[in-house]
Amino acid sequence: MTRSLKLGIVSISSFFLVVLILGAVLGQGKAAEEAYKHFAVYTEVLSRIKSEYVEEPDMNSVTLGALNGLLESVDPYASYLSADQFKQYLKSADSKRPAVGLVLARRAGYLGIVGTVPGSAAAESNLLPGDVIESVNGVSTRDMPLAYAQVLLEGDAGTTVEMSVIRVRKGTDSEPVKLVRAAIVQPGFTEKKLADNVAYLRVPTLEAGRATQVKQALQRIDKSGAQKLVLDLRYCAAGVAEEGIPFANLFVDKGLLTYLQGQKVPRKDFTAAPANVVWKKPVVVLMNRGTAAGCEVAASAMVSSGRAKAVGERSYGDAAQRKAVTMDDGGAVILSVAKYYPPEGKSIQDNGVPPSIAVAEFDFTGQSPDDIDLNSLLKAPTAIPGEDRQLDKALEVLQKGADAVKGDVDADETVKGGDTGAKLPKLPASNVPKKQ
């Protein structure tokens, strides 16, 4: 079966399955009847493929492709695992095995990079949000379950993972990348004093319990005499969404921070506790396309409450509660069962967090793409005044107030999901389509 035909079958299968699921969710009656009618068409399409195609197709591959296409269209963080894969997943989920430091989601049918853990092998190789992993150890990631891919990336310390990566910002063909597995070490914070009693704090990851360490850092900064703060959450993708709640409460003293809700998960509100607030002085949040999960929950709460302004680019979009739903055959579907929402009601996972003042990370006006090494340049924010345009804008907001500061006109055209922002140079088209 040719690649193009297989992709076509997957797309058609996914469409009919999505219609079926949506119809079933809507309930009984006409909607359910229409859903099952489409399911009959889906079944007939598979039957015709099997009986009429020029050669006997691998129906297991076709069905697997349909399942993964369905899951990706509904939830880019979902996975279907066979019984054997689920057993391996459960074994690895209980241990902190050496890995390469990647945070992943589904992207155009393959594995897309949400972010990396600072100091990890992935970060040192300049793998960036939006890049696509085409294969792992020679195995195509097309239709590879996301959760299973995470299992494959783990292993004994010192062993290697060979990947084929499409660097979307370069717009080039895939290139080989070799990473060495190692124990993932929680990176420290970056704390420093800027001009005019302004402090800077960069939070690179937000794992469970991390908010307590942020609290201690804020207490140190407060004792130093700083009167204003730049909170840098750029490229903070590793961690868990729920940690954003106590993190936000370190700044917000009242009101609704966020709420969690799903089809079978009753709405749960998370409100600020005044006693938990540490920093009551002015603060500006920096974020970009690599800001995800807990940091998005925190940034959303701070902006929605009016406690802070966010400068930079729209965040990635990854804030949900996920669980494994076991199947009768011993396999499982891992998917989002509830999403985090800001008070205004648009889910963070579906929309990301838009900046209050949009500022692209770099301005390449008048420069040729051939003269720019984007992957080296975007490895990490410099956080140096005069060399970091987003930081400069944050300092301007703290000095003049948000109403007196203008952002880039088109910077928030950045597409949620790690795609390149409007201020990046126009590069050759990649062979991987943008996430819509």
Stockholm file with secondary structure:
# STOCKHOLM 1.0

chainA/1-436         MTRSLKLGIVSISSFFLVVLILGAVLGQGKAAEEAYKHFAVYTEVLSRIKSEYVEEPDMNSVTLGALNGLLESVDPYASYLSADQFKQYLKSADSKRPAVGLVLARRAGYLGIVGTVPGSAAAESNLLPGDVIESVNGVSTRDMPLAYAQVLLEGDAGTTVEMSVIRVRKGTDSEPVKLVRAAIVQPGFTEKKLADNVAYLRVPTLEAGRATQVKQALQRIDKSGAQKLVLDLRYCAAGVAEEGIPFANLFVDKGLLTYLQGQKVPRKDFTAAPANVVWKKPVVVLMNRGTAAGCEVAASAMVSSGRAKAVGERSYGDAAQRKAVTMDDGGAVILSVAKYYPPEGKSIQDNGVPPSIAVAEFDFTGQSPDDIDLNSLLKAPTAIPGEDRQLDKALEVLQKGADAVKGDVDADETVKGGDTGAKLPKLPASNVPKKQ
#=GR chainA/1-436 SS CCHHHHHHHHHHHHHHHHHHHHHHHHCSTHHHHHHHHHHHHHHHHHHHHHHHSSSCCCHHHHHHHHHHHHHHHHCTTCEEECHHHHHHHHHHHTSCCCBCCEEEEEETTEEEEEEECTTSHHHHTTCCTTCEEEEETTEECTTCCHHHHHHHHCCSTTCEEEEEEECTTTTCCCEEEEEECBCCCCCCCEEEEETTTEEEEECCCBCTTHHHHHHHHHHHHHHTTCCEEEEECTTCCCBCGGGHHHHHHTTCCSSEEEEEECSSSCCEEEECCGGGCCCCSCEEEEECTTCCTHHHHHHHHHHHTTSCEEEESCCCCCCEEEEEEECTTSCEEEEEEEEEECTTCCCHHHHCCCCSEECCSCCCTTCCGGGCCHHHHTSSCCCCTTTCHHHHHHHHHHHHCGGGCCCCTTGGGCCTTTCCCTTSCCCCCCSSCCCC
#=GC SS_cons         CCHHHHHHHHHHHHHHHHHHHHHHHHCSTHHHHHHHHHHHHHHHHHHHHHHHSSSCCCHHHHHHHHHHHHHHHHCTTCEEECHHHHHHHHHHHTSCCCBCCEEEEEETTEEEEEEECTTSHHHHTTCCTTCEEEEETTEECTTCCHHHHHHHHCCSTTCEEEEEEECTTTTCCCEEEEEECBCCCCCCCEEEEETTTEEEEECCCBCTTHHHHHHHHHHHHHHTTCCEEEEECTTCCCBCGGGHHHHHHTTCCSSEEEEEECSSSCCEEEECCGGGCCCCSCEEEEECTTCCTHHHHHHHHHHHTTSCEEEESCCCCCCEEEEEEECTTSCEEEEEEEEEECTTCCCHHHHCCCCSEECCSCCCTTCCGGGCCHHHHTSSCCCCTTTCHHHHHHHHHHHHCGGGCCCCTTGGGCCTTTCCCTTSCCCCCCSSCCCC
//
